[in-house]
């Protein structure tokens, strides 16, 4: 992959992460703790898989 493509993939990842974090903040604000916990577990799992793939 070239550097430009890598940056595009990374920015795509960051956009998804930002949306996930915003959704998590809303869940916490609404005291939806069980849903927030599931969302956090998914973020952790996705991040771990991303690290292991590289």
Secondary structure, DSSP 8 states (H G I E B T S, - for coil): --HHHHHHHHHHHHHHHHHHHHHHHHHHHTT-HHHHHHHHHHHHHHHHHHHHH-
